[in-house]
């Protein structure tokens, strides 16, 4: 138990991994933003494609 507590205290005081954690958080945030952007663009493209499809269908039907 004492050894585990000492190990936890050493890990708590150690700050060499702080940069890695910060880069990981920045990377995760960037990935989330990219996913949201791609989904937004994808939805806009689907809507535009559906509009074009309905116009072409209406023109083919003679409406």
C-alpha positions in Angstrom: 0.0 0.0 0.0 2.8 2.4 0.9 4.6 1.6 -2.4 1.4 2.3 -4.4 0.9 5.6 -2.6 4.5 6.6 -3.2 4.2 5.7 -6.9 1.0 7.8 -7.2 2.7 10.7 -5.6 5.6 10.5 -7.9 3.3 10.3 -10.9 1.4 13.3 -9.6 4.5 15.3 -9.3 6.0 14.3 -12.6 5.1 16.8 -15.3 7.1 15.5 -18.3 4.0 13.9 -19.7 2.0 17.2 -19.6 3.0 18.2 -23.1 1.9 14.9 -24.5 -1.5 15.2 -22.8 -1.9 18.7 -24.1 -1.1 17.6 -27.7 -3.5 14.7 -27.3 -6.3 17.0 -26.2 -5.6 19.4 -29.1 -5.6 16.5 -31.5 -8.8 15.2 -30.1 -10.5 18.6 -30.3 -9.2 19.1 -33.9 -10.6 15.7 -34.9 -14.0 16.5 -33.3 -14.1 19.9 -35.2 -13.2 18.1 -38.5 -15.9 15.5 -38.0 -18.5 18.2 -37.4 -17.4 20.1 -40.4 -17.5 17.1 -42.7 -20.9 16.1 -41.4 -22.2 19.7 -42.1 -20.8 19.7 -45.6 -22.1 16.2 -46.2 -25.6 17.2 -45.1 -25.5 20.3 -47.3 -24.4 18.3 -50.3 -27.2 15.7 -49.8 -29.8 18.5 -49.6 -28.4 20.1 -52.8 -28.4 16.7 -54.6 -32.0 16.1 -53.5 -33.0 19.5 -54.9 -31.3 18.9 -58.2 -32.8 15.4 -58.4 -36.4 16.7 -57.8 -35.9 19.5 -60.5 -34.7 16.9 -63.0 -37.5 14.5 -62.2 -40.1 17.3 -62.5 -38.6 18.3 -65.9 -38.6 14.7 -67.1 -42.3 14.4 -66.1 -43.1 17.6 -67.9 -44.1 19.6 -64.8 
